[in-house]
Amino acid sequence: MPTVTINGTEVEFEPGISVLQLAIDHGLEIPHYCYHQSLSVPANCRICLAEIWQPNPRNDNKLEYLGKLVPTCTTPAADGMVVYTDSPRAIANQKAVMELLLVNHPVDCPVCDQAGECHLQDYSYQYGRGESRFQEDKNKQPKKDLGPNVLLYSDRCIMCTRCVRFTREVTGTGELMIEGRGSQNQIDVFPGVGLDNELSANVIDLCPVGALLDKDFLFQQRVWFLKKTPSIDGLTASGDNLHVEHNEGTVYRVKPRRNDDINKWWITDEVRYGWKFVHSEDRHVMPVVRGEDPFLPEQAGEAWSIAVHEANRIAGEAVAGGGRLALLVSPMLTCEDAFHLVQWARTVDPEALIGMGPVPTQGEDKTFPGGFTVCSEKAPNARGVRRVLQALAPGFQESDAFFKLLGEGVGCAVLTGGYPSAWVTDVMAEAVGTTPLVLMDLLPNSLDDLASVLLPTASWVEKPGTFENRNGVLQCFERAIDPIDYCKSEAQTALDLLAGVSGSRAESFDGARTRQLMGATSGLEALAGLEVPAASEGAASSDMVLVDL
């Protein structure tokens, strides 16, 4: 296989790859701004220029210098090539490029949201001069509101054009352009056309400096305080990979995590900003039992004991009286949640009626020119829940059929929600009627007043689990933050209910152990070997290094 030597490290490659991409793939750093693997290659930032020596077949394959520095982003790797980005020529170019980029930059790092994850900061330290020789007045550029989610601080822009190419090549919407010439160049929107497509906020992630900023995250947190947890889209059936970034139990932002087979580098604005219900003031945070006074925070442990006991009592009395237990499993839940809930229901009533919750959809799938598809199905795990129900309750019913059967000998209904918005229809509420109801949900709905027991549950960022996306890909994820206040995941609630039935001590839910159990006892082997990816990609660190310049 052909090889290239980059700064003394020999690496093998497949023909057709550029020198810069080869270095990135092997963890070898070559500074770059304008290059991004998903976009076209303009080679306009010039900081990736390298000194390259190459065998000359007309001179006995002796290594010869190409005569000038060349951009590694557009130079294809060739067998025997030797690349230097640490030679005197290359270093002089890097220092010159950095000096020119900082000529009109405001150097306002202390108040910039990008501080701590800014390539301009990093490269200034690694490849810059350490001080500026520019004494004249800097050009002042305006701040601009580009759309509902994005602000542009033009002063900080280095004209890498990643954002412009994204709107032309990935979304095909073309809202952004380059306006002006020379040092007066600016990114701008076409008159009357704001940056308002379903993927608009991805330009924030693409921006290597602090020019394009997220309105929602502006001045909220310093990035070095944030912890990253690898997760999966919990709002749609896309299965997009993402990072949940949080601090001290509060989620501050959600960003895409690269997965070339599913979402590449992107997520929709819907997923990026749709998590706000997690911290809604309307969340159910304490069990409610009809006939009991509202529980105080210091009574949380007692409240759960009473609620679990009451739920088991209602379900048990219904079955003992000749009725059936009915369990509706929401497609917003994880495979593990569904597994433990059905286990409990089958323990209480081996003939329990099991149903699949409603799967909301909105419009139709939309595919952009760059290949990314916005998913119309707004439930993250309909296929995963069906997989579990088919294994444990082969005769399970879909939502409409389930509610039609509620009045036929059902003595107790257990309904799970977890939707980020209203999901209960008048038909559902009417079908429940006077049937004793145990409700597990996040947010208030029209069933709350009908419930004999209300058990507050956790959102997907507050629990580990597994989702199966629309293409049948199973992916597991970790808990990002602890459940809000006194909520519990549906899986833990089911384990508490099982312990109440058997009279044993409740187990603590463990996602990996549950997946192994599902494979060993329920024919769900596909779930048994899944592992959570490590949160290593650009993870924020709390360790700060002070450098004396």
N, C-alpha and C positions, 0 to 999 in steps of 0.2 A: 504493500500500500504506500502511496506517495506521502512524503513528510515535509513539514515546514518547521524551521527553527525560529521561535519568537523569543527574543531577549534571553537566549541560551537554553530554552526549553524546546525539545523536539516533540512535535505532535503530528499524528497521522490525520488524514482528511480524505473526504470524498470529493472528487473533482466538481467544480462549480461553486464552491463556497468562497466567500470573501475572506480576506485575512482578518478583518475585524470580527466577523461572526465566528470564525474559527477560534480566535482568542477568547471571545465571550463564552463559547461552548466549553472551553477547557479551563475556565476560571482565571485566565490571564488578562490583566487589566491593560486596556488601551483606552485613553480618555476619548470621549465622544459626546456630542450634544445632539446633532441633527439626526443621527442614525437611529432607526427603530426597526426591528426585524419585520414588523407587520406592514411597514410603509415603504414607499419608493425611496430611493437613495439620491438626495440632491448634492451631497458632498459639499455643503456650504459653510460648515462651522470651522473646518480646517484644523481642528486640534488633534485629529487622529492621524495626521501626516507622519509617516515613518520613513526611515532610511532602509531601503531594500536592496539586497544583493541577490543576484540570480545567476545560475549557471548559463554560460554562453555556449551553445552547441557549435558555434563557428570558431571557438577558441578553446577546444578540448574541454568543454564544460567547466572552465574556470569561473569562479565567482567574480561577477563584475557589478559595480555599483550602477544603478539605473540612471545616475546623473542628477537627480533631483529628488526631493521628498515627494512621496505620493500618498494620496488618501487611502488608507487601509479599508475603508468602507466600500470602495468601488474596485479595488484591486483583487482579482481572483488569485487564490492560493495556487502555487505551482511547485512541483516536486523539486526539492533541493533549495528552495528559496530560504534566505536568511533575513529576518526582520528585526530592526532595532528601533524601539521607541525610547531607549535610554541613551542613545548616542548624543554627542554634543550638538549635532545638527538638529535632531529631533527635539531635544530639550530646549534649544534656543527658540524653535518654532512654538512650542507649547507655552513658553513664557511670553512670547510676543502676542499670541492669540489671547491669552488670559488678560494681558495688559490692555489690549484693545477692547475686549468685552467689558472691562470694568471702567473704561473711560467715562461713559455716561451713566453708569449704574449708580443708584443712590446709596448703596452700601448701608441699607437700613435693616440689617439682619436682626437687631434686637426686637423689632416690631413686625417682622415678616413671618407669616404663618408657615413658610417653607423652611425656616431655620431648623436645622437638625436633620433634614432629609433633602438638602439642596446640593445639586451637583456643582453649582457655581461656587459655593462655599468649599466643598470638598476639593475641587480641582484647583481653586485659588491657593489652598494650603499645600496640595501635593505638587502642583505644576506651575504656580504663579511666582511672582517676584517677591512677594511679601510686603511691598510698598509701592505706591503709585508715583509716577513721575509727572502725571498730568496736573497742571496748576490752573488751567483755565476754568471758566464756568461750565458746568454740565448742562446738556440739553434737558429740558423738562418736558415730560410727556404726560398726557392726562390719564386719569383713571376712567375706566369705561364699564358700564353695565351691559354685558353681552347678551344676557338672557335671564331666565328665571333662576338659574343655579350658579352662574359663572360670572366672576368679576375679573377685569383685566387691569393690572397695574403695569401700564406700558413702560414706565421707567425701568422696570426690571427685565424687560423682554430682551433676549439675545438673538431673536430672529432665527431660531432653529427651524421654524415653519412646521413642526410636527403637528400642531393643531390644525393648520390650514390643510395639510395633506390628509389628516384624519377625516375632516368633513368632506373632502373630495373623493377619497378612495375607499373609506370604510362605510360611512353613512350615505355617501352620494348626495348629501343635501347642500353642500357647498356654501354654507353661511359665512365662512371666514375668508378673508383675503388679506393681501399685503398692500397697504396704502402708503404713498409717499416714496421718496428716494433717498439714498445715502444715509446719513445719520438721522434723518427724519422718518425713516421707515417705521411703520406701525402696523400691528395686527388690528383689523377692524371687521365689522360686519357690513354687509351690503345694506344700503339705506332701506329701512323698513323691514328688514329680514333679521330677526333675532336668532340667537343660537338656542333653538328650542326643538330638538329632536329627541327621540327616546334614549339616545346614547350620549347626549350632549356633555355630561359631566366627565366623560372619559378623557376629555382634553386636559382636565386638571391633573390626572395621573400622568399623562404624557409630558406635560410641561416639566423640563428638568430644573427650572428655577422657580422663583416665586411670582411669576407674572400672572398666571391663571389660577385663581383662588376659588375655593368652595364657599359660597355665601353661608351655607348652613354650618360650616365648621369654623368660620372666621373668628379668630380670637377666643376660641373655646378652650383649647388645651395646647401646651407645648408637646411636641410629638415624642420627646424622650421620656415623657411620663406614661405614654400609652403602651399597653400590652397587646400583642397580636395573637388572636386565636384563629386557627384555620377552621373554616366553616363552609356550609353549603347554603345556597339560596333557599330560604324558608318561606318564600312568598309565592313562587310560581313553580311550574313543573320543569323548568329548564335545567336544574341541577348545577347552575353556575357556581364555580369555586370562588370563595371570597375570604377576606380577612375581616373579622370583627375586632375593632380597635377600641379598647376600653380602659378605664382607670377607676379604681376604688368602687367597683360595682355599677358604674355608669357607662353605657355605650356612647361613644362620641362620633364614630363614623364607621362606615362599611366600605371596603375597597376591594377591587378585583384581585383574585389570586390566579396566576397563570395556569391554564390547563389547555394545551393545544388541541385536545380531542373534544372539548366541550365548549368552553367560552373564550378560548385564546386568552387575550389580555383584558377583556371588556366585561362590564355588567351594565344592565339598564339603570336608568335613573329611578325607575320604580323600585328596584331592589336596593339601590344605594340609599334611598331616603325613606323606604317603606317600613323601617323598623321602629318608628317613633312610638307606636302603640305599646312597645315594651315598657316605656316609662310613663304611660298615660296615667293621669290622676284617677281615671275611672276603673283602673284594674281591680279585679277581685283579689284581695290580699289576705282574707281571713275566712275560715269556714263559717257557714251559716246553717243553723238547724232550726226548722220551724218549731215554734213553741219555746225556744230558748232565747234569753236576752242576748243582744249582741255581745260578742266576746271582746275583751280588752286585749291589748298587745301582750301584757304579762300572762294572759291565759292561753297563749297560742298552743302550747303543748296539750293542755286540757281540751281546748277547742277541737283539735284534730282527733283526740281520743274519742270524744263524744260523737263527732261527725262520722268517724269510721264505724263506730259501734252502731249508730243509728242507720247508716247506709246498709250495713250487713243485716240489721234487724228487719228493715223494710223488705229487702230482697228475700231474706229467709222466710219471713211470714207469707210473702206472696207465693213462693214455691210450695210451702207447707199447706197453703190453702187451695192448692190445685191450679194456681196460675203459673205463667211462665215469666222468666226474667228476660228482658229485651235489652240488648247492648248495641248502641250505635257508635261505631269507631270512626272518628273524623280523619279525612285524608291529610289534615294538617299535622297529625301525630307522626311519630317515628315508628319504625318497624318494631322496636323494642317496647314502646308504649302499647302498641296493638297486641303484641305477644302476651304481655303480663295481664292486660285487661281481659282478653279472651280466656286466659288461664283461670282468672278469678271467676268470671261468669260461668264457665263450664264446671267449676268446683261447686258453686252454689246451685246451679241448675244444668245438668248434663244435656238437657234439651233446650237450652236457652236460644232465643231468637237473636241472631247476630246480623247486624246491618252495617253497610258502608255509608258514611256521611256524604252529604251533597258535595259535588266537585264544581266549584264556580269557574266560569269561563267569561272572558271579556273580548268580544270581537273575534278576529282571526289572527293566526300567526303572521308575523311580518318579517320578511328576510331582507336585510340590507345588501347593497352591492358587494360589501366586503365579506359576506357570508354569515354574519351574525343574525340570529333569529330571535325576535321578541316573542315569547311564548304567551299564548292566549289563555292557557289553563292556569288558574290561580290557586293551585294546591300543590305542595311540594312532594307529596308522597302517596298519591292515589294508587299507583302501581305497587308500591311497597306494602301498603296496607292490604291491598287485594292479595298479594303474594302470601302474607301471613294468614289472612282469613281463609284462603283456599286450602292452606295446609292444616289449619286447626278447626275450621268450620266450613266444610265444602259447600253446604247449602245456604251460605250467607246471602242476604238480600241487598240489592242496591237501595238507595235512599228512598225513592218514591214507593217502592214495594214495601219497605220496612215500615213506613208510617201508615200505610194502608192496613198492615197486619197488627198494628198496636192495639186495636180494640178487640182482637180475637183471642181472648183468654190470657192476655198479658196482665200480670199482677204488679209488675214494677218495671219502669223504664229507666235505663242509665244512658244518658246522652253526653257525648264529649264534643267540644267545640274547638277552640284554639284559633279561630279565624281572626284576622286583624280588623274586621268590620262586621256589620250586622249580617247574620246568616239564617236566622230563624224566620220562616214565612208564616203567614196566617194559617195556611194549611197544616203546617207542622204543629203549631200551637194548638189548633183545633183537634188534631189527631191525638195529642197527649191528653187533652181533656182533664179528667179527674184521676187519671192513672198516677199512682205514687211515683214521684220523679226524683232521681238523683242526678244532679247536673254537675259536670266538670267543665269549667270554662275560664277564659281569661277576662272577658269584658261583659258588661251588662247586656242583656237582651230580654225579649218578651217572655222567656221561660222562667226568669228569675223568681217571679211571684208565684209560679206554679210549683217550684221545687220544694220538696220536703227537706232535702239536704243539698247544699251548694258547696262544692269543693274547689278552691282556687287552684289553678294550674299554671304551669310554666310555659313560656314561649320557647322557640327553638334555640335562642341564644343562651337560655338559662339551663340547658340540659344537653347531655350527649345523646347521640343516636345515629340512625341510618335512614337516608332517603333514597328512593329509586326514581330517577328522572323519566321524562317522557320517552327516552330512547332505551329504557331498561337498564341503565347504568346505576349500580348500587354504590353509594359513597357514604362513609361515616364521618362524623365530626365530633368535636369536643365541646364541652360547656365553656362559654366565654365568661359569663358572670354568674354569681350565685342567684338563685330565684329571689325575686323581689319580695321583701317582707316575709310572709309566712306561706308563700305558695310552694307547691311541690309538683314535680313532673307527674304525668299520668302513670308512668311506670312505677315510680315510688309509691304513689297512691294505691295502685293495684297491689303492690307487695304488702302495704299496710292492711289492705282489705283481706288479702289472703291469710295474713298472720292472724287477723281477727277471727276468721272462720275456723282456723286450725287451733287457735289458742296458743300459738308459738310466738316467739319474738320476731318482729319484723326485720327483714333483711334490708341492707342498704343497697340501692340500685347501683349496679356496675355494668356499663355498656358492653365491655369486652366479654365479661363472663356471661352475660345474657346472650350475646351472639353465639358463643360456643354452645350454650345450652340449646338454643334454637336449632343449631345444626345437628346436635346429638340426639334430640328427642322429637323433633318436629319435621324432619325432612327439609329443613331450610339451610342446607349446606352452603349455599352461595353467600350467606351472611356470616358464616362462622369464621372465615379467614380474613375478613376485612380489618384494615388497620387505619388509624387516623394519621394523616400526614403531619409532619413536623412543621412548626411555625418558624421556619428558618429564613424565608425569603424577605430580606430587608427588615428583619425584626428590630424594633426599637430597643435601645438599651438605656438603662438608667446610669451607666458608668460614663462619666464625662471626663475628658482629658484636657487639662489646661496647657496651652502651648505658649511658651515665652518667645515672642518674635523679636 
